[in-house]
Amino acid sequence: MQDQALKDKAVRGVVWYGGSRAALQLLSWVLTIAVARVLVPGDYGLFGMCSVYTGLVDFLNELGFGAAIVQRKEVSEDDLHTLFWFSVIVSVLIYGLTYLAAPLVAAFYRHEHVTEVLRVLGLVFILTNLRLVPWNLLTRAVDFKRRSIIEVVSNMLGVVSTFLLARGGWGVWSLVLGVLVREGVLCVLVFAQSHWRPQLRFAWVNLRKLSSFSLNLSGARIAWYLYDNSDRLIIGRYLGEQTLGYYTLALRLTTELSGRVLSIINQVAFPVYSRLQDDHERLKSYFLMSVQLACLIIIPFLAGLSLVSADVIPLLLKPKWAPMIPSLNIMCWAAMAMMINSLSAPLVLAKGRTALLLKFNLLNLAVMPAAFYLATRFGLQAICLMWLLVFPVLAILWIAAVKRCVVFEWTELGQSLRPAFVSTAVLVLAVFLPQVTILKSLGPVLRTAVEVTLGIASYLGCLLAFYPQPLQQLLQFVRREKSEVVTVAV
């Protein structure tokens, strides 16, 4: 009975979380395009400079205790109250340090406006930690219905605020205030939907119980964030805010869909993995199925975006964004390796192997920033090539380490990847050959419409002819039904 209850929760989790992610994705794309048409690349560049700092400090702010709430088999009320007050105190201290450090960050970037923007954006640290405990209790309970409602409402208000402020001429402040609106609404709603309330109870012994897991995880996250954002830090420092603006939007467009799909899978998978952390066969089955499902959705989208970007970007974002097209094309292919790498992280966390994650991210931190720095003399495209040429080698090393946690064969992973990669190769040929021959004389709108139609038809046709079972699973997922993927997983 307990196993069936867990199955039902996981199914509902994918349905609710997947549905909310799809709605937010559509809204985000529409408003990202609308906002980009109003703002200039320099606004995105300035916001990106501040986001590098706030994203890094946010990992210090949370210290990995949120994941510890989800991963531990038992968590007491005293644990929760202690974590709440400790996290609030930490967030206030971190904001104070951020306020004082803002001029130093501005001096690093040689941009005086970074100081005022960072001092306002830093308020997000306090809002994030206020909701730490109730938010992760909803995750632990696999209660993604309430989580999804909260996320949809808060994100919608955030992006709508950003759009309205951008239209009102607020420039970079529209991006900053949109984030604060989203986080403020999220904090209010999560307490309104949660039955948990903080009490004046605190004990250091409760904090120490959770520290071994959370501190390793916090260190791993900080190392990940440093190497993952070192590209933007280096671009902002050496190539300027306009180049950073091009790169920031290119990265967002290429990782937005993959991030949403991975978030659906990983957010639901982590609490389920944590409950089944000793069942190796079931964990392996879900991992391989999740890889297959994610690739079926993400790989063709990234390949297709690369093929049509030359027409779509000037058409949707105006010609001022055309210089980012070569970088966008490179990042489309690099994002595939990032995606496969990310899918395995919940497995390692659920089994408590945060030390392994820390070691791997430290290796990335030693390699990737050095590669980006060496590439700066050759320009933005060379930096993008480092993601495409260097990171996949590190990703293979990571998958080899994951194999020791949850035993599977390379051939099994290859079988999961084959349907998406073979069908995407057919898509590329079906679009590229007409693109460079008979479609060259068409206008950009008609040419894009024909290319998209050819791509979808060829991709689905290949799946239907050679891989009908994965196609069926994909269609079930899109329809939000109880797909075989989720049934096998739990």
Secondary structure, 3 states (H helix, E strand, C coil): CHHHHHHHHHHHHHHHHHHHHHHHHHHHHHHHHHHHHHCCHHHHHHHHHHHHHHHHHHHHHHCCHHHHHHHCCCCCHHHHHHHHHHHHHHHHHHHHHHHHHHHHHHHHHCCCHHHHHHHHHCCHHHHHHHCHHHHHHHHHCCCHHHHHHHHHHHHHHHHHHHHHHHHCCCCHHHHHHHHHHHHHHHHHHHHHHCCCCCCCCCCHHHHHHHHHHHHHHHHHHHHHHHHHHHHHHHHHHHCCHHHHHHHHHHHHHHHHHHHHHHHHHHHHHHHHHHHCCCCHHHHHHHHHHHHHHHHHHHHHHHHHHHHHHHHHHHHHHCHHHHHHHHHHHHHHHHHHHHHHHHCCHHHHHHCCCHHHHHHHHHHHHHHHHHHHHHHHHHCHHHHHHHHHHCHHHHHHHHHHHHHHHCCCCHHHHHHHHHHHHHHHHHHHHHHHHHHCCCCCCCCHHHHHHHHHHHHHHHHHHHHHHHCHHHHHHHHHHHCCCCCHHHHHHC
